[in-house]
Each structure stands twice: as C-alpha cells, then as structure tokens.
Amino acid sequence: MTAVILWVIVLVLVVAILVRSVRVVEQASALIIQRLGRYHATLGPGLHLIVPFVDGVRAHLDLREQPIEFQKVPVITQDNVTVEVDTVAYIQVVDPKRAVYEISDYHVAIDRLIQTTLRNVAGELTLDQMLTSREQVNAKLRIHLDEAADKWGVKVNRVELRAIEPPREIQAAMELQMKAERERRAKVTSAEATKQAAILEAEGQKRAIVLQAEAVKEKQVLEAEGEAEAILRVRRAQAEGLRLLREAAADQPVLALQAFDALREVANGQATKIFIPSDLVNLIGLAGALGEVLRAPEPPLGGARAPSEGRRPEPEGSGSQPPMPG
C-alpha cells in the first residue's frame, strides 16, 4: 500500500514537472523567460521546453498592432483658444525584452506622452490650422511619439485626431461663418449660372441671325441662277427659231411647191378648178419676203446705203444737152 502511494506521488510529480516544462506559444505572441530571476530568453510561436522550478515566465506579450484610446485632452492653441482633443494611437511591440524591462507599463507611458506632445503641437498652431490641417497634426504627433517609444521597444504606427471640440461660443460663431460662406457660394453659383444662361442665349440669337442671313443669301443666289437659266433658255430658243427660219427660207421655190402640194391634197385631184384663198396667197408672199430678208446682207457700217439693184439707168439723151452752135 505504501509503495502504491509512493508511485502515485512520483507520477503526480512527473506530470507536474512535464506541465511546468512544456510551453506552447501562440502565433503573434512572445514569452519572456527568466532563470533564477534574470532574463533568459524570449520564446516565439511554437512548442518549447523550460527547466521547471528554475525558469519562469516573466510576461506574455501580444505582438499585433493595438489601438489605444486616450481620454479627451484640453489644449490651448496659438490664438489662446482652449479645445478638447480626442485621439487614438495604433502601436505595436517590436522588441518584447525592452517592452518588459525598459518601462513598467508602456500603455500608461504612451498615454502620458501623447498628452504632453499634443499640448506642444497644439501650441504651435491656431484653431483654424488644427481644424483644417489634421493630417499635419497627426504626422507631428506620430513622429514625436515614435521617437520617444522607440527605446521602449514599441513602434507608433499611426495617431489620429478623432474629434476637436472648441468652446460653445466659438462653435456658434463658426456655424454663423459657415452659413454666411454657404450663402455667398450659393449667390456666386447663381450669378455664374445666370451669366452662363445669358451667354448661351446671346450665342443662340447670334446663330439664328447668321442662319437666317445665310438662308436669304442662298435664296437670292438660287433665284438669280434660276433667272439666268431662264434667260439662257430663251436665248437658246430664239437662236434655234432663227436657225429654223433660215433653213426654211433657204429655198423659196421649195416653200411654194410645198404650198401647192398642200392645195392639191385639199382638192384630192378631183376638182377642175382650184380657188386659192387670199390668206394662203398672203402666207406664200410673206414666206418669200421673209426669205429675202434672211438672205439679205447686213448693211455696211457708217450709215452708207448700198446701191439699189433695181435702179434703172438714165436714158441717153434724156438730160439737157449743150446748145448747138448756130
């Protein structure tokens, strides 16, 4: 019985030793191991064995990026305005040994550090600059905090100003200013729109006048071309008619024969007498006269008259003779 108890005691001790000897470190974590009260090693992710009752775990650190929210800090700007600033910082432990042994609590240290740094940065800027240049303020805060936290094995990745709250009276004045600015912009926009509408309307009227003038011009051009075409066609018709009259009057006997052929067809070859209407006789005479006119040469220039072909010569002895010598 005593032996069994001893074996049980030994087994419990062995299990306890094994439990204290085996350490499993999770991903993105680190264990600080001390041996007999002094720093021994930093264990990364995985399975590790330590000496029980000799080695001990000093700290378990999270190596992931951590957001740290800070309380609102009242600061005074360069133009003597007290504002409350709400900030948040994103930090990451890059050296677990220094984070454990160089500072007792880096969270509290960074909290105090950001308060003093924020006051220093705000004292260099006016209220308008802090409200409009948040990126610049964030960059300055990050640089100052990162330089101070580097010796603690902590890296400050980002610092963000979440809210800047000025006093209520200043907020009311800023709201009035913003309202006036919005009204001014609305008036400017309305004036620009009216100006643009007037310009577009004037351009439209100008375009309409130009198009109307071009239409009148094209109409006049088309009418002139039509008149010119009509005159040209009339002259061509006159020339063609004159040519046909010349060809018809070229041979007067042919016209006469055609007239008599027409009369013969009228009589149909059965009448013993043919009566020629006076109108037909006149028509034949008119055709002959027209033929004479068309064949006549043009009068000479200068108004000189051509000698008459049908002028009879004076008979000999018709004139006065000199008196006979007595």
WODAQUI-V17287 format. One record per residue. RES is the residue in one letter. PHI is phi in whole degrees, -180 to 180 (999 if undefined). PSI is psi in radians with two decimals (999 if undefined). D_CENTER is the distance of its C-alpha to the mean C-alpha in Angstrom with 2 decimals. Layout:
# WODAQUI-V17287
RES	PHI	PSI	D_CENTER
RES	PHI	PSI	D_CENTER
This chain:
# WODAQUI-V17287
M	999	-0.76	98.39
T	-65	-0.65	97.96
A	-64	-0.69	96.44
V	-64	-0.75	93.88
I	-62	-0.71	92.84
L	-63	-0.76	92.52
W	-63	-0.65	90.36
V	-66	-0.74	88.12
I	-62	-0.75	87.83
V	-63	-0.74	87.00
L	-64	-0.70	84.36
V	-65	-0.71	82.73
L	-63	-0.73	82.71
V	-63	-0.76	81.16
V	-64	-0.74	78.40
A	-63	-0.70	77.80
I	-65	-0.73	77.69
L	-65	-0.71	75.23
V	-64	-0.73	73.02
R	-75	-0.33	73.05
S	-87	-0.47	72.54
V	-97	2.27	69.44
R	-131	2.25	66.04
V	-111	2.07	62.78
V	-102	2.26	59.67
E	-77	2.89	56.40
Q	-65	2.54	53.06
A	61	0.58	51.25
S	-136	2.91	54.59
A	-150	2.52	57.35
L	-116	2.30	61.05
I	-96	2.04	62.96
I	-103	2.29	66.55
Q	-114	2.49	69.46
R	-118	1.98	72.88
L	57	0.72	75.73
G	85	-0.01	73.46
R	-116	2.70	71.54
Y	-62	2.30	68.07
H	-115	-0.90	68.43
A	-163	2.86	65.11
T	-115	2.05	61.63
L	-94	2.27	61.27
G	-93	-2.97	57.94
P	-62	2.43	56.97
G	131	-2.97	59.73
L	-97	2.31	63.51
H	-137	2.65	65.77
L	-116	2.34	69.54
I	-127	2.89	71.09
V	-84	2.03	74.69
P	-67	2.61	75.83
F	64	0.00	77.54
V	-117	-0.86	76.49
D	-95	2.53	72.71
G	-140	2.75	70.73
V	-88	2.06	67.10
R	-82	-0.74	66.02
A	-158	2.64	62.46
H	-118	1.96	59.88
L	-110	2.53	56.36
D	-97	2.12	52.95
L	-91	0.05	50.65
R	-78	2.86	47.41
E	-70	2.34	44.87
Q	-125	2.29	46.10
P	-84	2.37	44.45
I	-121	2.06	46.71
E	-93	2.35	46.20
F	-110	2.71	47.76
Q	-71	2.80	49.11
K	-63	2.31	47.46
V	-112	2.13	48.37
P	-78	2.20	48.87
V	-130	2.77	47.65
I	-114	2.21	47.67
T	-82	3.12	44.69
Q	-66	-0.54	44.98
D	-93	0.45	44.91
N	60	0.78	47.81
V	-115	2.21	46.00
T	-89	2.13	47.39
V	-129	2.69	44.88
E	-104	2.24	45.41
V	-116	2.26	43.29
D	-107	2.14	43.07
T	-126	2.82	42.36
V	-143	2.43	42.38
A	-123	2.58	42.96
Y	-116	1.96	42.64
I	-119	2.87	45.55
Q	-151	2.34	47.10
V	-80	2.09	50.62
V	-108	-0.32	50.57
D	-135	1.66	54.31
P	-60	-0.62	56.60
K	-63	-0.85	59.70
R	-69	-0.57	58.42
A	-65	-0.42	56.88
V	-94	-0.71	60.40
Y	-100	-0.33	62.63
E	-90	-0.37	60.63
I	-146	2.51	59.82
S	-73	-0.71	61.58
D	-149	1.82	58.46
Y	-71	-0.43	55.07
H	-62	-0.86	53.36
V	-65	-0.68	55.43
A	-63	-0.75	55.02
I	-68	-0.62	51.21
D	-61	-0.82	51.35
R	-68	-0.64	53.45
L	-67	-0.69	51.46
I	-70	-0.50	48.12
Q	-65	-0.85	49.71
T	-67	-0.72	50.93
T	-65	-0.71	47.78
L	-65	-0.67	45.60
R	-65	-0.70	47.87
N	-66	-0.76	47.66
V	-68	-0.72	43.87
A	-66	-0.56	43.54
G	-68	-0.30	46.02
E	-92	-0.12	43.72
L	-125	2.67	40.71
T	-84	3.03	40.27
L	-64	-0.75	39.33
D	-63	-0.69	35.79
Q	-66	-0.67	35.37
M	-67	-0.62	36.73
L	-76	-0.57	34.41
T	-100	-0.23	31.23
S	-123	0.93	32.26
R	-66	-0.64	33.52
E	-61	-0.68	32.25
Q	-66	-0.74	34.30
V	-65	-0.75	37.32
N	-60	-0.72	37.07
A	-66	-0.74	37.01
K	-64	-0.74	40.04
L	-63	-0.74	41.97
R	-65	-0.71	41.38
I	-64	-0.81	42.54
H	-65	-0.77	45.68
L	-68	-0.66	46.60
D	-68	-0.66	46.07
E	-64	-0.69	48.33
A	-76	-0.62	51.06
A	-85	-0.11	50.89
D	-66	-0.63	50.90
K	-73	-0.21	54.71
W	-94	0.03	55.08
G	75	0.41	53.35
V	-122	2.38	50.39
K	-110	2.28	46.75
V	-95	1.91	44.34
N	-80	-0.81	40.95
R	-147	2.66	39.01
V	-135	2.21	39.75
E	-122	2.38	37.66
L	-89	1.91	38.15
R	-80	-0.62	38.00
A	-154	2.48	38.82
I	-126	1.98	39.63
E	-113	1.81	41.74
P	-79	3.02	42.72
P	-60	2.82	45.60
R	-65	-0.73	45.23
E	-64	-0.63	45.48
I	-71	-0.63	42.69
Q	-62	-0.72	40.59
A	-64	-0.75	41.27
A	-64	-0.69	40.33
M	-66	-0.65	37.09
E	-65	-0.73	36.29
L	-63	-0.72	36.99
Q	-64	-0.75	34.83
M	-65	-0.67	31.91
K	-64	-0.78	32.49
A	-63	-0.68	32.54
E	-65	-0.71	29.36
R	-65	-0.70	27.60
E	-65	-0.71	29.07
R	-62	-0.77	27.96
R	-65	-0.64	24.36
A	-64	-0.74	24.61
K	-65	-0.75	26.07
V	-62	-0.74	23.48
T	-64	-0.73	20.67
S	-64	-0.73	22.75
A	-64	-0.72	23.36
E	-63	-0.70	19.73
A	-65	-0.74	19.08
T	-63	-0.75	22.17
K	-62	-0.79	21.18
Q	-64	-0.68	17.79
A	-65	-0.72	19.71
A	-63	-0.72	22.35
I	-63	-0.78	20.05
L	-64	-0.69	18.45
E	-65	-0.76	22.04
A	-62	-0.74	23.38
E	-63	-0.64	20.83
G	-66	-0.76	21.74
Q	-63	-0.74	25.41
K	-60	-0.76	25.08
R	-65	-0.68	23.46
A	-65	-0.74	26.26
I	-63	-0.75	28.93
V	-63	-0.77	27.70
L	-64	-0.69	27.66
Q	-65	-0.74	31.10
A	-63	-0.72	32.49
E	-64	-0.65	31.31
A	-65	-0.76	32.93
V	-62	-0.72	36.17
K	-62	-0.82	36.12
E	-63	-0.66	35.76
K	-63	-0.82	38.51
Q	-63	-0.69	40.83
V	-63	-0.76	40.22
L	-65	-0.71	40.99
E	-64	-0.75	44.08
A	-63	-0.73	45.32
E	-64	-0.67	44.86
G	-65	-0.76	46.73
E	-63	-0.75	49.56
A	-63	-0.69	49.81
E	-65	-0.69	49.97
A	-65	-0.78	52.63
I	-61	-0.72	54.71
L	-63	-0.70	54.49
R	-67	-0.69	55.66
V	-62	-0.78	58.53
R	-64	-0.67	59.64
R	-63	-0.69	59.51
A	-66	-0.73	61.59
Q	-62	-0.78	64.06
A	-63	-0.71	64.41
E	-65	-0.71	64.88
G	-65	-0.74	67.51
L	-63	-0.69	69.31
R	-63	-0.74	69.35
L	-65	-0.68	70.79
L	-65	-0.70	73.43
R	-62	-0.76	74.40
E	-66	-0.63	74.77
A	-72	-0.62	76.76
A	-88	0.11	79.01
A	-66	-0.51	79.57
D	-137	1.74	82.79
Q	-66	-0.67	84.77
P	-61	-0.59	87.45
V	-63	-0.71	84.89
L	-63	-0.76	83.77
A	-62	-0.78	87.40
L	-62	-0.70	88.12
Q	-62	-0.66	85.09
A	-65	-0.77	86.34
F	-68	-0.62	89.77
D	-62	-0.67	88.39
A	-64	-0.72	86.57
L	-65	-0.69	89.84
R	-64	-0.65	91.66
E	-67	-0.55	89.16
V	-66	-0.76	89.67
A	-73	-0.31	93.42
N	62	0.32	92.92
G	73	0.19	95.96
Q	-112	-0.28	98.50
A	-84	2.51	99.20
T	-87	-0.34	102.12
K	-130	2.46	100.67
I	-120	2.16	97.14
F	-99	2.11	96.14
I	-89	2.08	93.27
P	-64	2.60	91.25
S	-63	-0.59	90.96
D	-64	-0.66	87.13
L	-69	-0.68	87.12
V	-63	-0.77	89.46
N	-62	-0.70	87.22
L	-61	-0.72	84.17
I	-66	-0.74	86.00
G	-64	-0.70	87.02
L	-65	-0.65	83.48
A	-65	-0.69	82.12
G	-66	-0.73	84.72
A	-64	-0.73	83.95
L	-62	-0.64	80.22
G	-65	-0.68	80.99
E	-63	-0.71	83.10
V	-66	-0.72	80.32
L	-68	-0.53	77.72
R	-88	-0.18	80.13
A	-70	2.44	81.24
P	-71	2.72	80.02
E	-69	2.53	77.84
P	-66	2.55	79.82
P	-69	2.68	79.95
L	-67	2.73	77.95
G	93	-0.03	79.76
G	82	0.10	81.41
A	-72	2.40	84.39
R	-93	2.43	86.08
A	-75	2.57	87.12
P	-65	2.42	90.86
S	-72	2.29	91.84
E	-73	-0.50	92.86
G	-94	0.23	95.32
R	-74	2.24	97.15
R	-81	2.47	100.81
P	-72	2.55	102.76
E	-67	2.37	105.35
P	-69	2.56	108.87
E	-68	2.44	111.16
G	80	0.07	113.77
S	-79	-0.40	111.87
G	-82	3.12	111.20
S	-74	2.36	113.73
Q	-105	2.66	116.12
P	-64	2.59	117.90
P	-67	2.50	121.47
M	-69	2.52	124.27
P	-70	2.31	126.65
G	-84	999	129.84
